[in-house]
C-alpha cells in the first residue's frame, strides 16, 4: 500500500529531528512492502507542517495526489502544530494514523527534547473537534524502529484496505431471496448511504448466460473446477453445468463491476440444472471475492471486511451458527453445506451431491457442494444486519478446534470455541438483537481493526461481543 507521510512541527522545538524521522518511517514502511509519498522538499520548513499556511500547502499536495495514497501517517518528531495538521488533513479522505516519537530520559535537554506525547494529545483533541477520524498507535509514543509500531502499521494497513474497498462497493444479488428466508431482508438505502451499491439480477438472466456459454469457455472452467477439488463419481455429468455457471458469474461480475455476490442457491439451480452452486462460490471465496449463500447481502459485505482485515486476497467464508456442542457453554458447531474455500481446508475438498436436497429431489439433482475438513486455528467471526436506515453488526474472536462435530455429521462443519468462553452469551446476543444464523469469518484475530474501520470511518454500528 502507499501512505502519505505528514510530519508535524512546532517551531520552538528542535528541527534537527526531522531527517531521521523521515528515514525511519520510510524504512518501517518498506519492511512491510509499503511505499510513501511526501511533501516535495523546500516547500515548508523542514518539509513539515508547522502552521496553517504550511497546512494549506500540504492539503494542496494531497489534493494533487488524490487516489494515489491509501492512508496518511501523521507523525510528530516534536510537539507538532495542531492547527496546521487539521488544515492539512481535513480533506484527506482516508484513514489517519497519529504517531508520536518517544522521548528518551538521556535526551531531555532543549536541543533534543520532543514533547511529542503532549503534542499528540493536542493534535488529537483538535482533530476530534473538526470531526476528522484518526487511529492511534498501541503505545502512545511509538518509535518506527519498534516491534510495537510494526504491529501498528500492519493493523493500519488492514484498516485502510477495508476502507478503500467498502467506501465504494458493489454487491450483486443473483436471484430473489427465497420466500421462507425473511431473515435475509436488507435495507438497500442504508447500504447506499454508506457507499455500498446493490445490483439485483433475476436468475433468468443467469440461466440465459449459462445457456449461451461457449464451448471453449466451458472447457476452461471445467478444467479449473476439476483441478480445484476432487469429485464424487456421481458428479461427472454435472461438471459442465457448474462450469457454465462459473462463466456466467464471471461475465456478470465484469459487466456490473461487482465486488461480491449473494446468490439464491436453491431450489431453481437444482430443478433446472441439477446443481448446487457451492463449489463455484467456493472458488470465488478462495480468492477473497465474497460469495454469500441464500442472498445474504449483509454478510457478503461483512465477509469482505473480515477478509481484508486478514490480508489482501485472503480466503473468506460464511457459515451457519448451527448447533450447540453438548453442554459446553464456550463452544458451538458451525456448519454449511458448503461453499467453503479450499484455502480453509486440510487438503482438497470433495464435490458431492447435496444430501438433504437429493433426498427431497432425487440423486444427482444438487451436485456441487464442496466439503472437507477445516483447518484449526484462530478466527475472526462477524455478522451484519441492515434495518431502520442503519448498518449494525458484531464481531468476535475464537478458534476452530480439532474436535469432532458429531457422529453422522455431513457437509463442512467444525467446533468453534469462543475466546471469552461465553458462546451461550453470543447465542443470546444474536437472538436479542435480530441477527440471522449466518456469520462471516476469516482466519486471524482482527476484531478490533474490523470494528474500528466500520464504526469510526464508515459509520456502521458494530458491537464487540
N, C-alpha and C positions, 0 to 999 in steps of 0.2 A: 504494500500500500504506500501511498505518498502522503506525507504530512507537511503542513506549513508550520515552520518554527517562528514564533513571535517572542523575541526577547524583550522583557520589560525592564526599564531602567529608572532609577531615581537619581537625579543629577548630583545630589550631595553625597552619594555613596560611591565606592570605588568603581571606576570604569575599566580597570585593568583585568577584571574577571571575565569579560565577555568573550574574548577569543577562545579561551579554554572551554568555556561553557558551550559555545557553538560546536567545537570539535567533539566534545564528549557526547552531546546529543546526537550528532550525525553518526558517530561510531556506534552508539547504542541502537539506533535505527537500523543501520547496516547489518548489525549482528543478527537481526531477525528478518533480513531480506527486504526491509523498507527503505524508502528514499525520502529526501527532504527538499522543500523549496524554501528560500529565504529572501528577505528584502535585499534588493541589489545594493552592493557596497557603495557607501558615500552619500546616500540619501539622508541619513539621520546620524545623530551622534552615536557612535559605537555600533551602527547598523541596528539599533534597537528602538524601542518606543518609550519615550520619556516625557511626552507632553501631548496635549490634544492635537497640536499641529502635526506632530510625528505620527500620531494615531490615524489622522486622515490620510497621510501618505501610505501607511500600511493597509488601510481599508481599500485604497485605490489599487494597491498591488494585489490584494486578494480578489478584487473585482475583475481585474485583468486576467487572473489565473483561475477564474471560476470553472469548476468541473475538473480541474487538474489535481485537486487535493481532496483527501478523504476525511481529514480531521486537522485540528490545529493543536499544537503544543505551545501553551503559554508558559514560558519559562522565566523564572525570577533568579538571575545570578546575584542580584542585590534586592533591595526593598521593592523596587518597581513603582511605576506610576499608575494608579488605579484609573484615573480619568482618561489617560491616553489609551490604556488597554481596552476600556469599554468602547471608545470611539473606533479603535482598530478592529474590534471583533463583533460589533453589533449586527453586522450583515454577513457574518462568516458563513452561516447556513449549514454548518457541520458541527459535530461534537468538539468540545474544547477540553483538553487535559491541562490542568493547572499544576505545574511542578515548581517547587522551590528548592534551591540548593541549600544544603545544611551548613551551618556554621561549625567551626572547629574550635575547641577550647584554647588551642595554641595560637589561634589567629583572630583574636578579638580586638586587636588594635584598629585604629581608624583607617589604615591603609588596606586592610583585608576583611574587616567585619562586614557581613552581608545584611543581617536583619531581615532575611527573606521570609522567615516564618511570620513576622509581624506584617510584612508587605502582602503575603498571601492572604492573610485574614482580611486585610483592607480591600484587596482586589476582589476576593470572593464576595464580600459584602456589597460592593458597588455593582458587580455583575448581576447579583441577585436583585438588586434594586431595579436594574434595567431589564429584568426578565430574560437574561441570557443564560441558558442552562450550561452547566460545566460539570466536569468529572474530577474527582480528587484522587491523588495517589494514596496507597495504603499507609505508607509512612508519610506524615505531613510534610516533612523535609526529606527529600529523596535524591541522592546523587545518581546521575545517569550511569555511573560505574557499578552501582549496587545490583545485587540479585533481586532485591525488592522492586527496583524500578524496572528491571527486565520483565518481571511479572505484571507490573502496572501497564507496561507497554503492550504486552501480549493481550491483556484484558481489554485495553483501549482499542486495539486493532479489531478485536472481535466485536466490540460495541459499534465501531464505525462500519464494519461490514453489515451489521443488522440495519443500521440507519440508512446506509446507502441503498440497500435493497428495498426496504419496506416503505420508505417515504415516497416511492413511486413504483407500485407493484401491481401486476395484472394476474388475476386468478381466472382460469377458465372453468366453468361448470358444464360438464358434459352430461346432459340429461337433467330432468327434473328430479327433485327428491321423491323417493317412494312415499306413497300416501301414509303408511303407518309411521314414518320417521319424522314426526313433528319436532323431534329433538334437534334436527339439523337446520331448523329455520334460522334465517340470518336477517340482519338489518343492513341492506346494501348501502344506504345513505350514510350510516355511521362509519362504514368502511371507507366510502368515497371521501368523506371529510378528513380522513387521516391518510389519504394517498393511495388507498387500495381500491383498484377498479375491478369490478366483477363483470366478466363477459359470459353470457349464457347461451349454449347451443343445444338444440334438440338432438336426441340420439339418432333421429333420422338423418341428420347431416353427417354424423359419424359413420353410420352404416353406408351411406352413399359413397363416402370416401374409401371405405373398406372395399366396396364392390369395384371401385374404379382403380384400385391399386394395380400398378404394372407388375409384370412377372419378374422383372429384374429387381424391383423394389421389394417384392415379397421374398425373393430368394435371398437377398442381402439380410433382411430382418430375420428370416428363418435361421440363417447361419448364426446371427447374433444370439438368438434365443437358445439354440442348441449348444452353443459354446458357453453360455451364461449359466445354465443349470442342467442337471440330469432330468430325465423324464421317465415316468412310468410307461410300460409298454402300451397301455391303453390310449396314451395321449397322442400318438404319432399322427393320426388323421386330423387332429385339431391344430397342429402347429401352424399350418398355413393361415388359418383364421386369426390366430394370435399375431402372426406376422402382419397380416392386413391391418389389424388394429394398431399395431406399432407404427405402421406407415401413416395411418390416418391421424394419429395423435401428433406425430412429428409435423405434419402439414398444418394442423390447427395451431399448434404452438408457434410455428413460424408466421402464419398469417396474422394471428392476433397478438404477437409478441408477448406470449404468456410467460409468467414466472413460476406458475404452479397450476395444477389441475385438481379438481374434485369431481369424481366420476360416480354416476349411477351405475353400480356394478351388478345389480340383479333387478328383475329376472329376464330382461329383454336380451341381454348378451347370451344367456343360456338358451332361451326359446328360439332365438333367431340364428345363432351361430354355434351353439354347443360349447361355449367357452365361458370362463370367468376371467376377467381382465387382470387378475392379480400379478402374474409374472411380468406383464408389460409395465404395470405400475411399479413393480419391484425394481425394474431396470432403471426407471426414472429416479426413484428414491435413492438408488445406489450412487447416482451422480450428484446427489444433493438437490435434485429438482423435485419438490414435493408433489406426490400424487396421493391424494386422500380418498379413502373409501366413502361410499354412501353419501356423496355430495357434501361432505363436511368441509365447507369453505372456511369456517372458523379455524379448524386445525390445519388446513392447507397453508394458512398464514403462519400459525404458530410453529408448524414444522420447519418453516424457513428460518424463523428466528432462532430456534434451538440448534438447527443445523449450522447456521452461520456462526453461532457462538462457539461451536465445536471446531469450526475451521471451514475454509472455502472448499466447497465440493464434498464435504463430509456426508456420509450416509444418514438418512433420516427415516423415521417410521411413524406410523400411527397404530396404536393398539387399543383393544378394549380392556378397561378395568373390569375384569370378568368374574372372578371367584374369590371367595375367602380361601385362606390356606389353613384348613383345620381350625384350631382355636387360637392360632398365632395372631397377636394384635399388631405386630410390626411388619406383617407380610401380606401379600395378595398375589393372585395369579393373573397375569396379563396374557391376553390371547388375541390372535387374529388368524384368518383362515387361508392365505395371508399374502400381503404384498411386501413382506419384509425384504429388505435389500440383502444381497449376498455378502456385502461388507460387514454385516452384523452376524453372520452365521459362521459356525465352525464347519469348514469345508463347503462343498457345493450344495445348494438346495435341490429339492426334488419337485418337479412339476407333476401335479396329480389332479384327479377328478375331485370336486368338492363333495365330501361325503354326505353332508346334510342335503344339499341341493340334488345330488344324484339320487338320494333316497326318495325325494319327492318327484323328481322328473325323469328318473331312469339313468342308467350308466352312460358315460361319455357325453353328457349334456352340459357339464360345467367344468371342463378341463381348463386348468391354468393357475390353480392355487400354487403358491411357491412356499414350500415348507422346509424346515430344517431346525437345527439346534442352535440356540442363541449363544453368542459369546458372553461369558461372565465379565462383569466389570462395572465401574461407576457410570451412572447415567443422570441426565437432567430430564425431568418429566414435567410437562406443562399442558395446559388446555386453555382455550379461548371461547368466549361467547359474545354475541352482539345483541344488545337489546336497549330500547329506550334511548337511542342515539349515542350509546357508549360502547366501547370495546373493553370488556373486562376479562380477566384471566387469573390463573395462578401458576406458580412454578415451584417445584420442589426437587429434592435430590435423594438418591438412593443407589441401590446396586442391583444388577441382575445376578442372581445367585446360581449356584450349580445344583440346587435342589430340584428334584423331580416334581413337575406339576401334578402328577397323579396317574394312576393306572388307567389305561384306555384313552388317554388324552390324545386328541387329534389336532391337526394344524400346527402352527408355531406358537408356543407359549413358554412362559418362564415364571419363576417365582421371584417377585420383586420385594426387596426389603427396604423400607423407608429409613433414612438415616436417623431421624429422631425417635424411631421406634413406635410412632403413632399412626399406623396405617388406618386404624379404625377412625381416628380423628379426621383423616383425609376423606374417607368414605362419607362421614357426616358433613364435612365442609362442602363436598361436591353436591350432596343431596340438598342441603340447606340453601345453597346458592345457585341452583339450577343448571349445573353442568351435565352434559351428556356423558355417556360411558366411554367416549374416546379420549385418549391422551396422545400428544406428540412427544417424541423423545429422541435424544441423540446421546452418544457416549460422551463422558466427561462431566465434571461438576461446574456448571456455568450458570446457575440460577441467578446469581446476583447481577451478572452482566446482562442477561436477558431482561430481568426486571428493570434495571436502570435504563437500558436502551428504550424499552417500550414505554415506560412511565415518564421519564424525565425529558426525553427528546421527541416522542411521538404522541404523547397524550393518552395512552392507554391507562387502564387502572388494573394493576397486577398485584396480587397478593403473594407473599412468600409464606408457604404453608408447610 
